[in-house]
Amino acid sequence: MTAVTGDRGYHASLSRPGDQGAAACRTVQYSCPQSHEFAVPFSGDADVPLTWECRMHGTASKRIDGSEPEQKKAKPPRTHWDMLVERRTIPELDELLNQRLDALREKK
């Protein structure tokens, strides 16, 4: 039940006759890499994350009763060559290389 103090000095209740009690709550235990264990309260219907930031160390802590988080498949980094080959064919690249080499030879 919550009370608000009005300007007349009395407390007016914000609760309604049909209000239920507190929402369902559950506590989940986490353990950080530095062996610090702590609990985090969640709503009963909340999706509980597998990792949580440790309040003392700031490191990613894992759920004690949870499984390992799935590792996402990482794309291999695209190189400049990969991007070039997407835009041009090998014969086109050979022709451009020869043109640039001829231009450089003429400058000498």
VOMAR-348279 format. One record per residue: residue number from 1; residue in one letter; y, z, x of N, C-alpha, C in turn. Coordinates in Angstrom, 3 decimals, padded with zeros to 6 digits. Layout:
<r pos="NUM" code="a" n_north="Y" n_up="Z" n_east="X" ca_north="Y" ca_up="Z" ca_east="X" c_north="Y" c_up="Z" c_east="X"/>
...
END
This chain:
<r pos="1" code="m" n_north="-001.165" n_up="000.000" n_east="000.843" ca_north="000.000" ca_up="000.000" ca_east="000.000" c_north="001.233" c_up="000.000" c_east="000.893"/>
<r pos="2" code="t" n_north="002.177" n_up="-000.874" n_east="000.621" ca_north="003.390" ca_up="-000.993" ca_east="001.410" c_north="004.570" c_up="-000.526" c_east="000.575"/>
<r pos="3" code="a" n_north="005.462" n_up="000.201" n_east="001.207" ca_north="006.646" ca_up="000.670" ca_east="000.501" c_north="007.889" c_up="000.143" c_east="001.198"/>
<r pos="4" code="v" n_north="008.876" n_up="-000.208" n_east="000.427" ca_north="010.138" ca_up="-000.708" ca_east="000.951" c_north="011.240" c_up="000.233" c_east="000.488"/>
<r pos="5" code="t" n_north="012.078" n_up="000.619" n_east="001.421" ca_north="013.190" ca_up="001.489" ca_east="001.050" c_north="014.332" c_up="000.627" c_east="000.531"/>
<r pos="6" code="g" n_north="014.775" n_up="000.897" n_east="-000.670" ca_north="015.869" ca_up="000.142" ca_east="-001.263" c_north="017.212" c_up="000.762" c_east="-000.909"/>
<r pos="7" code="d" n_north="018.277" n_up="000.163" n_east="-001.383" ca_north="019.611" ca_up="000.675" ca_east="-001.081" c_north="019.933" c_up="001.937" c_east="-001.892"/>
<r pos="8" code="r" n_north="019.087" n_up="002.279" n_east="-002.851" ca_north="019.314" ca_up="003.499" ca_east="-003.620" c_north="018.591" c_up="004.699" c_east="-003.001"/>
<r pos="9" code="g" n_north="017.814" n_up="004.451" n_east="-001.917" ca_north="017.180" ca_up="005.543" ca_east="-001.224" c_north="015.797" c_up="005.898" c_east="-001.715"/>
<r pos="10" code="y" n_north="015.223" n_up="005.156" n_east="-002.679" ca_north="013.871" ca_up="005.463" ca_east="-003.129" c_north="012.931" c_up="004.368" c_east="-002.624"/>
<r pos="11" code="h" n_north="011.659" n_up="004.648" n_east="-002.662" ca_north="010.650" ca_up="003.703" ca_east="-002.190" c_north="010.058" c_up="002.954" c_east="-003.373"/>
<r pos="12" code="a" n_north="010.095" n_up="001.621" n_east="-003.291" ca_north="009.489" ca_up="000.784" ca_east="-004.324" c_north="008.189" c_up="000.211" c_east="-003.767"/>
<r pos="13" code="s" n_north="007.111" n_up="000.380" n_east="-004.453" ca_north="005.815" ca_up="-000.099" ca_east="-003.998" c_north="005.697" c_up="-001.602" c_east="-004.241"/>
<r pos="14" code="l" n_north="005.131" n_up="-002.315" n_east="-003.251" ca_north="004.904" ca_up="-003.755" ca_east="-003.385" c_north="003.486" c_up="-004.054" c_east="-003.855"/>
<r pos="15" code="s" n_north="002.662" n_up="-003.042" n_east="-003.996" ca_north="001.284" ca_up="-003.276" ca_east="-004.412" c_north="001.236" c_up="-003.549" c_east="-005.912"/>
<r pos="16" code="r" n_north="000.246" n_up="-004.352" n_east="-006.284" ca_north="000.058" ca_up="-004.686" ca_east="-007.684" c_north="-001.202" c_up="-003.988" c_east="-008.169"/>
<r pos="17" code="p" n_north="-001.335" n_up="-003.792" n_east="-009.448" ca_north="-002.530" ca_up="-003.106" ca_east="-009.969" c_north="-003.833" c_up="-003.812" c_east="-009.608"/>
<r pos="18" code="g" n_north="-003.826" n_up="-005.144" n_east="-009.484" ca_north="-005.052" ca_up="-005.886" ca_east="-009.193" c_north="-005.327" c_up="-006.068" c_east="-007.710"/>
<r pos="19" code="d" n_north="-004.481" n_up="-005.509" n_east="-006.834" ca_north="-004.675" ca_up="-005.689" ca_east="-005.399" c_north="-005.991" c_up="-005.092" c_east="-004.946"/>
<r pos="20" code="q" n_north="-006.658" n_up="-005.809" n_east="-004.046" ca_north="-007.901" ca_up="-005.323" ca_east="-003.459" c_north="-007.564" c_up="-004.513" c_east="-002.217"/>
<r pos="21" code="g" n_north="-008.559" n_up="-003.933" n_east="-001.612" ca_north="-008.387" ca_up="-003.173" ca_east="-000.378" c_north="-008.146" c_up="-004.116" c_east="000.793"/>
<r pos="22" code="a" n_north="-008.328" n_up="-003.620" n_east="001.969" ca_north="-008.120" ca_up="-004.403" ca_east="003.184" c_north="-009.137" c_up="-005.539" c_east="003.260"/>
<r pos="23" code="a" n_north="-008.739" n_up="-006.616" n_east="003.913" ca_north="-009.635" ca_up="-007.761" ca_east="004.077" c_north="-010.778" c_up="-007.392" c_east="005.012"/>
<r pos="24" code="a" n_north="-011.892" n_up="-008.120" n_east="004.865" ca_north="-013.048" ca_up="-007.882" ca_east="005.727" c_north="-012.666" c_up="-008.190" c_east="007.172"/>
<r pos="25" code="c" n_north="-013.116" n_up="-007.338" n_east="008.075" ca_north="-012.754" ca_up="-007.472" ca_east="009.482" c_north="-014.000" c_up="-007.291" c_east="010.334"/>
<r pos="26" code="r" n_north="-014.049" n_up="-008.014" n_east="011.444" ca_north="-015.137" ca_up="-007.811" ca_east="012.403" c_north="-014.560" c_up="-007.804" c_east="013.809"/>
<r pos="27" code="t" n_north="-015.207" n_up="-007.076" n_east="014.686" ca_north="-014.750" ca_up="-006.938" ca_east="016.066" c_north="-015.740" c_up="-007.658" c_east="016.967"/>
<r pos="28" code="v" n_north="-015.196" n_up="-008.479" n_east="017.892" ca_north="-016.032" ca_up="-009.255" ca_east="018.803" c_north="-015.764" c_up="-008.776" c_east="020.227"/>
<r pos="29" code="q" n_north="-016.833" n_up="-008.573" n_east="020.988" ca_north="-016.736" ca_up="-008.095" ca_east="022.365" c_north="-016.663" c_up="-009.282" c_east="023.322"/>
<r pos="30" code="y" n_north="-015.761" n_up="-009.184" n_east="024.308" ca_north="-015.610" ca_up="-010.196" ca_east="025.347" c_north="-015.727" c_up="-009.528" c_east="026.705"/>
<r pos="31" code="s" n_north="-016.145" n_up="-010.298" n_east="027.710" ca_north="-016.272" ca_up="-009.795" ca_east="029.077" c_north="-015.620" c_up="-010.798" c_east="030.011"/>
<r pos="32" code="c" n_north="-014.689" n_up="-010.324" n_east="030.845" ca_north="-014.001" ca_up="-011.226" ca_east="031.774" c_north="-014.785" c_up="-011.319" c_east="033.083"/>
<r pos="33" code="p" n_north="-014.492" n_up="-012.301" n_east="033.936" ca_north="-015.224" ca_up="-012.465" ca_east="035.196" c_north="-015.094" c_up="-011.253" c_east="036.128"/>
<r pos="34" code="q" n_north="-014.099" n_up="-010.400" n_east="035.916" ca_north="-013.908" ca_up="-009.232" ca_east="036.775" c_north="-014.543" c_up="-007.989" c_east="036.150"/>
<r pos="35" code="s" n_north="-015.543" n_up="-008.187" n_east="035.292" ca_north="-016.345" ca_up="-007.126" ca_east="034.659" c_north="-015.546" c_up="-006.215" c_east="033.738"/>
<r pos="36" code="h" n_north="-014.446" n_up="-006.674" n_east="033.216" ca_north="-013.670" ca_up="-005.902" ca_east="032.242" c_north="-014.127" c_up="-006.318" c_east="030.860"/>
<r pos="37" code="e" n_north="-014.514" n_up="-005.356" n_east="030.030" ca_north="-014.941" ca_up="-005.651" ca_east="028.664" c_north="-013.896" c_up="-005.158" c_east="027.682"/>
<r pos="38" code="f" n_north="-013.676" n_up="-005.935" n_east="026.626" ca_north="-012.692" ca_up="-005.569" ca_east="025.612" c_north="-013.111" c_up="-006.141" c_east="024.273"/>
<r pos="39" code="a" n_north="-012.540" n_up="-005.608" n_east="023.222" ca_north="-012.863" ca_up="-006.037" ca_east="021.866" c_north="-011.636" c_up="-006.665" c_east="021.218"/>
<r pos="40" code="v" n_north="-011.873" n_up="-007.687" n_east="020.404" ca_north="-010.802" ca_up="-008.372" ca_east="019.687" c_north="-011.162" c_up="-008.378" c_east="018.203"/>
<r pos="41" code="p" n_north="-010.279" n_up="-007.875" n_east="017.325" ca_north="-010.578" ca_up="-007.889" ca_east="015.891" c_north="-010.261" c_up="-009.258" c_east="015.280"/>
<r pos="42" code="f" n_north="-011.135" n_up="-009.712" n_east="014.396" ca_north="-010.955" ca_up="-010.979" ca_east="013.697" c_north="-011.177" c_up="-010.759" c_east="012.211"/>
<r pos="43" code="s" n_north="-010.626" n_up="-011.642" n_east="011.421" ca_north="-010.881" ca_up="-011.628" ca_east="009.989" c_north="-012.356" c_up="-011.957" c_east="009.759"/>
<r pos="44" code="g" n_north="-012.891" n_up="-011.490" n_east="008.672" ca_north="-014.299" ca_up="-011.698" ca_east="008.389" c_north="-014.692" c_up="-013.151" c_east="008.267"/>
<r pos="45" code="d" n_north="-013.782" n_up="-014.021" n_east="007.806" ca_north="-014.123" ca_up="-015.426" ca_east="007.625" c_north="-013.527" c_up="-016.329" c_east="008.707"/>
<r pos="46" code="a" n_north="-013.003" n_up="-015.755" n_east="009.797" ca_north="-012.382" ca_up="-016.544" ca_east="010.869" c_north="-013.444" c_up="-017.164" c_east="011.768"/>
<r pos="47" code="d" n_north="-013.125" n_up="-018.341" n_east="012.325" ca_north="-013.983" ca_up="-018.950" ca_east="013.342" c_north="-013.683" c_up="-018.243" c_east="014.656"/>
<r pos="48" code="v" n_north="-014.666" n_up="-017.580" n_east="015.210" ca_north="-014.469" ca_up="-016.795" ca_east="016.432" c_north="-014.655" c_up="-017.704" c_east="017.642"/>
<r pos="49" code="p" n_north="-013.659" n_up="-017.774" n_east="018.546" ca_north="-013.783" ca_up="-018.635" ca_east="019.727" c_north="-014.790" c_up="-018.062" c_east="020.723"/>
<r pos="50" code="l" n_north="-015.391" n_up="-018.952" n_east="021.517" ca_north="-016.355" ca_up="-018.509" ca_east="022.521" c_north="-015.671" c_up="-017.879" c_east="023.731"/>
<r pos="51" code="t" n_north="-014.403" n_up="-018.235" n_east="023.966" ca_north="-013.655" ca_up="-017.642" ca_east="025.082" c_north="-012.358" c_up="-017.046" c_east="024.573"/>
<r pos="52" code="w" n_north="-011.860" n_up="-016.024" n_east="025.292" ca_north="-010.607" ca_up="-015.356" ca_east="024.947" c_north="-009.951" c_up="-014.909" c_east="026.239"/>
<r pos="53" code="e" n_north="-008.631" n_up="-014.982" n_east="026.305" ca_north="-007.926" ca_up="-014.601" ca_east="027.526" c_north="-007.932" c_up="-013.078" c_east="027.691"/>
<r pos="54" code="c" n_north="-008.329" n_up="-012.616" n_east="028.874" ca_north="-008.370" ca_up="-011.182" ca_east="029.165" c_north="-006.950" c_up="-010.629" c_east="029.189"/>
<r pos="55" code="r" n_north="-006.744" n_up="-009.508" n_east="028.533" ca_north="-005.419" ca_up="-008.907" ca_east="028.446" c_north="-004.967" c_up="-008.331" c_east="029.785"/>
<r pos="56" code="m" n_north="-005.907" n_up="-007.931" n_east="030.632" ca_north="-005.557" ca_up="-007.303" ca_east="031.898" c_north="-005.415" c_up="-008.302" c_east="033.039"/>
<r pos="57" code="h" n_north="-006.263" n_up="-009.350" n_east="033.028" ca_north="-006.295" ca_up="-010.267" ca_east="034.164" c_north="-005.809" c_up="-011.672" c_east="033.834"/>
<r pos="58" code="g" n_north="-005.766" n_up="-012.035" n_east="032.554" ca_north="-005.312" ca_up="-013.367" ca_east="032.151" c_north="-006.344" c_up="-014.450" c_east="032.379"/>
<r pos="59" code="t" n_north="-007.583" n_up="-014.074" n_east="032.710" ca_north="-008.624" ca_up="-015.068" ca_east="032.940" c_north="-009.399" c_up="-015.318" c_east="031.647"/>
<r pos="60" code="a" n_north="-010.070" n_up="-016.454" n_east="031.599" ca_north="-010.869" ca_up="-016.794" ca_east="030.418" c_north="-012.099" c_up="-015.905" c_east="030.379"/>
<r pos="61" code="s" n_north="-012.260" n_up="-015.168" n_east="029.287" ca_north="-013.390" ca_up="-014.256" ca_east="029.128" c_north="-014.364" c_up="-014.832" c_east="028.121"/>
<r pos="62" code="k" n_north="-015.645" n_up="-014.571" n_east="028.320" ca_north="-016.685" ca_up="-015.109" ca_east="027.439" c_north="-017.143" c_up="-014.047" c_east="026.452"/>
<r pos="63" code="r" n_north="-017.561" n_up="-014.511" n_east="025.270" ca_north="-018.144" ca_up="-013.597" ca_east="024.280" c_north="-019.423" c_up="-013.006" c_east="024.830"/>
<r pos="64" code="i" n_north="-019.601" n_up="-011.729" n_east="024.622" ca_north="-020.808" ca_up="-011.078" ca_east="025.119" c_north="-022.031" c_up="-011.554" c_east="024.349"/>
<r pos="65" code="d" n_north="-021.906" n_up="-011.715" n_east="023.034" ca_north="-023.046" ca_up="-012.131" ca_east="022.220" c_north="-023.077" c_up="-013.634" c_east="021.968"/>
<r pos="66" code="g" n_north="-022.182" n_up="-014.380" n_east="022.580" ca_north="-022.086" ca_up="-015.807" ca_east="022.313" c_north="-022.807" c_up="-016.654" c_east="023.342"/>
<r pos="67" code="s" n_north="-022.969" n_up="-017.918" n_east="023.014" ca_north="-023.590" ca_up="-018.854" ca_east="023.941" c_north="-022.495" c_up="-019.503" c_east="024.780"/>
<r pos="68" code="e" n_north="-022.919" n_up="-020.247" n_east="025.779" ca_north="-021.969" ca_up="-020.937" ca_east="026.644" c_north="-021.232" c_up="-022.026" c_east="025.864"/>
<r pos="69" code="p" n_north="-019.925" n_up="-022.191" n_east="026.097" ca_north="-019.213" ca_up="-023.271" ca_east="025.416" c_north="-019.703" c_up="-024.634" c_east="025.911"/>
<r pos="70" code="e" n_north="-019.701" n_up="-025.598" n_east="025.008" ca_north="-020.141" ca_up="-026.946" ca_east="025.379" c_north="-019.135" c_up="-027.568" c_east="026.328"/>
<r pos="71" code="q" n_north="-019.658" n_up="-028.175" n_east="027.373" ca_north="-018.797" ca_up="-028.885" ca_east="028.315" c_north="-018.513" c_up="-030.278" c_east="027.759"/>
<r pos="72" code="k" n_north="-017.259" n_up="-030.618" n_east="027.695" ca_north="-016.886" ca_up="-031.937" ca_east="027.197" c_north="-017.156" c_up="-032.974" c_east="028.272"/>
<r pos="73" code="k" n_north="-017.602" n_up="-034.144" n_east="027.819" ca_north="-017.838" ca_up="-035.218" ca_east="028.767" c_north="-016.498" c_up="-035.733" c_east="029.261"/>
<r pos="74" code="a" n_north="-016.310" n_up="-035.667" n_east="030.557" ca_north="-015.050" ca_up="-036.106" ca_east="031.148" c_north="-015.142" c_up="-037.591" c_east="031.501"/>
<r pos="75" code="k" n_north="-014.092" n_up="-038.307" n_east="031.188" ca_north="-014.049" ca_up="-039.716" ca_east="031.556" c_north="-013.770" c_up="-039.811" c_east="033.047"/>
<r pos="76" code="p" n_north="-014.412" n_up="-040.762" n_east="033.728" ca_north="-014.068" ca_up="-040.928" ca_east="035.140" c_north="-012.632" c_up="-041.447" c_east="035.245"/>
<r pos="77" code="p" n_north="-011.895" n_up="-041.023" n_east="036.244" ca_north="-010.506" ca_up="-041.476" ca_east="036.353" c_north="-010.434" c_up="-042.979" c_east="036.619"/>
<r pos="78" code="r" n_north="-009.473" n_up="-043.616" n_east="035.983" ca_north="-009.276" ca_up="-045.052" ca_east="036.177" c_north="-008.458" c_up="-045.277" c_east="037.433"/>
<r pos="79" code="t" n_north="-008.918" n_up="-046.176" n_east="038.272" ca_north="-008.202" ca_up="-046.499" ca_east="039.505" c_north="-007.281" c_up="-047.694" c_east="039.249"/>
<r pos="80" code="h" n_north="-006.442" n_up="-047.978" n_east="040.227" ca_north="-005.559" ca_up="-049.146" ca_east="040.111" c_north="-006.396" c_up="-050.430" c_east="040.017"/>
<r pos="81" code="w" n_north="-007.488" n_up="-050.472" n_east="040.770" ca_north="-008.354" ca_up="-051.650" ca_east="040.738" c_north="-008.940" c_up="-051.851" c_east="039.340"/>
<r pos="82" code="d" n_north="-009.377" n_up="-050.762" n_east="038.690" ca_north="-009.928" ca_up="-050.873" ca_east="037.340" c_north="-008.907" c_up="-051.474" c_east="036.383"/>
<r pos="83" code="m" n_north="-007.667" n_up="-051.028" n_east="036.496" ca_north="-006.625" ca_up="-051.544" ca_east="035.603" c_north="-006.297" c_up="-053.002" c_east="035.913"/>
<r pos="84" code="l" n_north="-006.342" n_up="-053.376" n_east="037.204" ca_north="-006.097" ca_up="-054.765" ca_east="037.576" c_north="-007.167" c_up="-055.681" c_east="037.001"/>
<r pos="85" code="v" n_north="-008.426" n_up="-055.287" n_east="037.124" ca_north="-009.534" ca_up="-056.106" ca_east="036.660" c_north="-009.528" c_up="-056.230" c_east="035.138"/>
<r pos="86" code="e" n_north="-008.946" n_up="-055.257" n_east="034.441" ca_north="-008.830" ca_up="-055.365" ca_east="032.989" c_north="-007.864" c_up="-056.476" c_east="032.586"/>
<r pos="87" code="r" n_north="-006.848" n_up="-056.699" n_east="033.418" ca_north="-005.813" ca_up="-057.682" ca_east="033.062" c_north="-006.046" c_up="-059.068" c_east="033.652"/>
<r pos="88" code="r" n_north="-006.717" n_up="-059.129" n_east="034.803" ca_north="-006.889" ca_up="-060.413" ca_east="035.504" c_north="-008.336" c_up="-060.614" c_east="035.905"/>
<r pos="89" code="t" n_north="-008.700" n_up="-061.883" n_east="036.081" ca_north="-010.039" ca_up="-062.192" ca_east="036.587" c_north="-009.980" c_up="-062.225" c_east="038.117"/>
<r pos="90" code="i" n_north="-011.142" n_up="-062.208" n_east="038.746" ca_north="-011.206" ca_up="-062.222" ca_east="040.210" c_north="-010.598" c_up="-063.511" c_east="040.782"/>
<r pos="91" code="p" n_north="-010.881" n_up="-064.690" n_east="040.205" ca_north="-010.234" ca_up="-065.908" ca_east="040.730" c_north="-008.695" c_up="-065.848" c_east="040.616"/>
<r pos="92" code="e" n_north="-008.172" n_up="-065.284" n_east="039.518" ca_north="-006.712" ca_up="-065.141" ca_east="039.384" c_north="-006.156" c_up="-064.212" c_east="040.458"/>
<r pos="93" code="l" n_north="-006.863" n_up="-063.131" n_east="040.734" ca_north="-006.411" ca_up="-062.196" ca_east="041.767" c_north="-006.451" c_up="-062.837" c_east="043.153"/>
<r pos="94" code="d" n_north="-007.486" n_up="-063.662" n_east="043.420" ca_north="-007.555" ca_up="-064.372" ca_east="044.705" c_north="-006.372" c_up="-065.322" c_east="044.863"/>
<r pos="95" code="e" n_north="-006.032" n_up="-066.024" n_east="043.780" ca_north="-004.901" ca_up="-066.964" ca_east="043.820" c_north="-003.581" c_up="-066.223" c_east="044.066"/>
<r pos="96" code="l" n_north="-003.380" n_up="-065.091" n_east="043.382" ca_north="-002.162" ca_up="-064.297" ca_east="043.593" c_north="-002.086" c_up="-063.752" c_east="045.010"/>
<r pos="97" code="l" n_north="-003.227" n_up="-063.316" n_east="045.544" ca_north="-003.254" ca_up="-062.806" ca_east="046.918" c_north="-002.872" c_up="-063.898" c_east="047.901"/>
<r pos="98" code="n" n_north="-003.422" n_up="-065.088" n_east="047.717" ca_north="-003.095" ca_up="-066.203" ca_east="048.619" c_north="-001.619" c_up="-066.575" c_east="048.526"/>
<r pos="99" code="q" n_north="-001.051" n_up="-066.565" n_east="047.329" ca_north="000.382" ca_up="-066.864" ca_east="047.169" c_north="001.230" c_up="-065.843" c_east="047.919"/>
<r pos="100" code="r" n_north="000.903" n_up="-064.573" n_east="047.801" ca_north="001.677" ca_up="-063.519" ca_east="048.471" c_north="001.525" c_up="-063.601" c_east="049.985"/>
<r pos="101" code="l" n_north="000.303" n_up="-063.928" n_east="050.459" ca_north="000.104" ca_up="-064.070" ca_east="051.899" c_north="000.889" c_up="-065.254" c_east="052.448"/>
<r pos="102" code="d" n_north="000.912" n_up="-066.370" n_east="051.706" ca_north="001.703" ca_up="-067.539" ca_east="052.123" c_north="003.183" c_up="-067.184" c_east="052.178"/>
<r pos="103" code="a" n_north="003.687" n_up="-066.440" n_east="051.182" ca_north="005.098" ca_up="-066.042" ca_east="051.156" c_north="005.419" c_up="-065.147" c_east="052.356"/>
<r pos="104" code="l" n_north="004.526" n_up="-064.254" n_east="052.711" ca_north="004.758" ca_up="-063.385" ca_east="053.861" c_north="004.719" c_up="-064.153" c_east="055.175"/>
<r pos="105" code="r" n_north="003.851" n_up="-065.125" n_east="055.275" ca_north="003.766" ca_up="-065.941" ca_east="056.497" c_north="005.025" c_up="-066.791" c_east="056.688"/>
<r pos="106" code="e" n_north="005.592" n_up="-067.272" n_east="055.578" ca_north="006.806" ca_up="-068.083" ca_east="055.662" c_north="008.001" c_up="-067.274" c_east="056.141"/>
<r pos="107" code="k" n_north="008.036" n_up="-065.983" n_east="055.827" ca_north="009.142" ca_up="-065.123" ca_east="056.233" c_north="009.152" c_up="-064.905" c_east="057.739"/>
<r pos="108" code="k" n_north="007.976" n_up="-064.960" n_east="058.377" ca_north="007.900" ca_up="-064.750" ca_east="059.806" c_north="008.335" c_up="-065.958" c_east="060.503"/>
END
